[in-house]
Amino acid sequence: MKKKIFISILVIVFLGLSFKSHAQNALPAANLILSWEANNYFPANYPLKALATPTTPILVAAELIQDGKIIDTSKAEFRWYVNGELFSRGNGLKEILIQPSMPPIQISSYSIRTEVYLEKNQYENNLNINLFKPVVVIDYPSMIKTFKDKDKIALQIVPYFFDVNNFSDFDFFWKINFELQKQFNGKNAILLTVDKNWANTDNSFRLTAGVKDKKNFWSLPQETNLTFYISP
C-alpha cells in the first residue's frame, strides 16, 4: 500500500514539474496581422479608406504581433497566395504589390493567404479584398431640382478611385438627354444655362457626367446622372 502511495506521489511530482517547465517556456500567442492599401485617386477631403478597383495596384502588408509588439521577421520565410495560387515567397518578404493585368481580369475580389515560418513555428492568416468600379459624383449641393428657362446651374464632377497619378489624366464629358455636350469636353466644373428645349414630355431633362482615364486604354468611362425639371 505504501509502495502504491509512493509511486502515485512520484507521478504527481513529475507531472507538476513537467507542467511548470512547459509553462515557463511558453510564450504569448503571436498574431499575423494583414493590411492593404489601394494606390488610386481620391479627393483630399475623402476621410475613408480608398476602395480597390480592377485597375488599381494594391499593396498588401503583414506584421507578426506578440504581446503588443512587432516581432522581427527579417529571417522568417513568407509565402503569399493570391486567389489560391502562389504569388511570391521569400525571407523577410513582409509586403507584396498586386499589379493589375492589362486588360484587367474580370474578378470581384482578391483572396489573400499569407504563411509565415519563423523558428519552427508557422503562422497564417487570410484576407479578402473586394473590387469596385471607380465612382463618379456630381457635386450639386442643393435640393432645388426645378428651374426656369435660362436659369444657371453650377455643377462639378468629382472622381473617386481611378488609377491616375495626376488630375490632368482625367477626361471629363457631359451629356444632356444622352447627347454629348462638346462645349463642355474636358471640364470638370461647368455653369449650365437651362434650355427649355431640353424638356421631355414630363418636363424633365437628364444630365449625365462622365470620366475616363486618358492614359489607360483599358479604362472604361464611368458615368452618373441627375434628373432636373423645367417649369412649363
C-alpha positions in Angstrom: 0.0 0.0 0.0 2.9 2.4 0.9 4.6 1.5 -2.4 1.5 2.4 -4.4 1.2 5.8 -2.5 4.9 6.5 -3.1 4.6 5.8 -6.8 1.5 8.0 -7.0 3.4 10.9 -5.4 6.3 10.5 -7.8 3.8 10.6 -10.8 2.2 13.7 -9.4 5.5 15.5 -8.8 6.7 14.5 -12.3 3.6 15.9 -13.9 3.8 19.0 -11.9 7.4 19.7 -12.8 6.7 18.9 -16.4 3.8 21.4 -16.5 5.8 24.0 -14.7 8.7 23.6 -17.3 6.2 23.9 -20.2 4.6 27.0 -18.6 7.9 28.7 -18.2 8.9 28.0 -21.8 5.5 29.0 -23.3 5.3 32.4 -25.0 2.3 34.6 -25.6 0.5 33.6 -28.8 1.6 35.7 -31.8 -0.9 37.0 -34.3 -0.3 37.6 -38.0 -2.0 40.9 -39.0 -2.7 41.6 -42.7 -3.5 45.1 -44.1 -3.8 46.5 -47.6 -3.8 49.9 -49.4 -5.1 50.8 -52.8 -2.9 53.2 -54.7 -5.5 55.3 -56.6 -7.0 58.8 -56.8 -9.5 60.2 -54.4 -10.2 63.8 -53.2 -8.0 65.2 -50.4 -11.1 65.6 -48.2 -12.2 62.0 -48.5 -11.9 60.6 -44.9 -12.3 56.8 -45.5 -10.2 54.0 -47.0 -9.8 54.1 -50.7 -11.6 51.3 -52.5 -9.7 48.9 -54.7 -10.7 48.6 -58.3 -9.7 46.0 -61.0 -7.1 48.5 -62.4 -5.6 49.6 -59.0 -2.2 48.5 -57.8 -2.7 47.1 -54.3 -0.1 46.9 -51.5 -0.6 44.1 -49.0 1.5 44.0 -45.8 2.0 41.5 -43.0 3.1 42.0 -39.4 3.6 39.4 -36.7 2.4 40.8 -33.3 3.2 39.2 -30.0 2.3 40.7 -26.6 1.6 44.1 -28.3 5.0 44.3 -30.0 6.1 43.7 -33.6 8.3 40.7 -34.0 11.4 40.8 -36.2 10.5 38.7 -39.2 13.6 39.6 -41.3 14.7 36.0 -41.2 11.2 34.5 -41.5 10.0 32.8 -44.7 6.9 34.4 -46.1 4.6 32.6 -48.6 1.9 34.7 -50.3 -1.0 33.2 -52.1 -3.5 35.2 -54.3 -6.7 33.6 -55.4 -5.4 30.1 -54.4 -2.1 30.4 -56.4 1.4 31.0 -55.0 2.1 34.7 -55.8 5.5 35.2 -54.1 7.8 33.8 -51.4 11.0 34.8 -49.7 12.7 35.6 -46.4 11.6 38.9 -44.8 9.0 39.4 -47.6 6.5 41.4 -45.5 4.9 43.2 -48.4 3.7 42.4 -51.9 2.3 44.6 -54.6 -0.5 43.2 -56.7 -0.3 44.8 -60.2 -3.4 44.6 -62.3 -3.2 42.8 -65.6 -4.0 44.6 -68.8 -6.6 44.1 -69.9 -8.0 43.8 -66.4 -9.3 40.4 -65.4 -13.0 40.4 -64.6 -12.9 39.4 -61.0 -14.8 40.7 -58.0 -12.2 40.3 -55.3 -8.7 39.1 -54.3 -8.4 36.3 -51.8 -5.1 36.6 -50.0 -3.5 33.9 -47.8 -0.2 34.5 -46.0 2.0 31.9 -44.3 5.0 32.8 -42.1 7.6 30.3 -40.9 9.8 31.5 -38.0 11.9 29.4 -35.6 9.9 26.2 -36.3 6.6 28.0 -35.8 4.0 28.6 -38.5 1.6 31.5 -38.6 -1.0 32.2 -41.2 -3.9 34.5 -42.0 -6.4 35.3 -44.7 -7.7 38.5 -46.2 -10.4 39.2 -48.8 -10.2 42.5 -50.8 -13.3 43.4 -52.7 -13.0 45.2 -56.0 -15.3 48.0 -57.1 -15.7 50.2 -60.2 -14.4 53.8 -60.0 -17.0 56.2 -58.8 -18.2 59.5 -60.3 -20.1 62.0 -58.3 -21.9 65.2 -59.5 -21.3 67.9 -56.8 -24.6 69.7 -56.7 -25.2 70.8 -53.0 -28.8 71.9 -53.4 -32.2 70.5 -53.1 -33.6 72.6 -56.0 -34.3 70.4 -59.0 -36.8 72.6 -60.9 -35.6 75.5 -63.0 -36.9 78.1 -65.5 -35.6 78.7 -69.0 -32.2 80.5 -68.9 -31.6 79.7 -65.3 -28.0 78.9 -64.3 -26.8 75.6 -62.6 -23.3 75.3 -61.2 -22.1 71.7 -61.3 -18.8 69.8 -60.8 -17.6 66.3 -61.4 -15.8 64.6 -58.5 -14.0 61.4 -59.4 -13.0 58.6 -57.0 -10.7 55.6 -57.1 -9.4 56.0 -60.7 -6.0 54.7 -61.4 -4.4 58.0 -62.2 -1.4 59.9 -60.8 -2.5 63.4 -61.8 -5.8 65.3 -62.1 -4.8 66.2 -65.6 -5.0 62.5 -66.6 -8.9 62.7 -66.3 -11.0 63.2 -69.4 -14.4 64.8 -68.4 -17.5 64.9 -70.5 -21.2 65.9 -70.1 -24.4 64.8 -71.7 -27.9 66.2 -71.7 -30.6 63.7 -72.5 -27.8 61.3 -73.7 -26.5 63.8 -76.2 -22.8 64.8 -75.7 -22.3 68.5 -75.0 -19.0 69.1 -76.8 -18.6 72.6 -75.5 -18.0 71.1 -72.0 -15.5 68.5 -73.0 -12.5 68.3 -70.6 -14.2 70.5 -68.0 -15.0 69.1 -64.6 -16.8 72.3 -63.4 -19.4 73.9 -65.6 -22.1 76.6 -65.4 -25.1 75.2 -67.2 -27.7 77.5 -68.8 -31.1 75.8 -68.8 -32.7 75.5 -72.2 -36.5 74.9 -72.3 -36.0 72.7 -75.4 -34.3 70.1 -73.2 -37.7 69.3 -71.6 -39.1 65.8 -72.1 -42.8 65.0 -72.1 -42.8 65.2 -68.3 -40.7 68.5 -68.3 -37.6 66.7 -67.1 -34.1 66.5 -68.6 -31.4 64.1 -67.7 -27.8 65.4 -67.0 -25.0 62.9 -67.3 -21.4 63.4 -66.1 -18.6 61.1 -67.2 -15.0 60.5 -66.5 -12.3 58.5 -68.3 -8.6 57.9 -67.7 -6.9 59.4 -70.7 -3.7 57.4 -70.3 -5.2 54.0 -69.8 -6.5 52.4 -72.9 -8.3 49.7 -71.0 -10.1 52.1 -68.6 -13.8 52.2 -69.3 -15.7 55.5 -69.0 -17.7 55.8 -65.8 -20.9 57.9 -65.7 -23.5 59.1 -63.3 -26.6 61.3 -63.8 -29.1 63.6 -62.2 -32.6 64.5 -63.3 -33.8 68.1 -63.3 -37.1 69.7 -64.3 -38.1 72.8 -66.3 -41.0 74.9 -65.3 -43.6 74.9 -68.1 
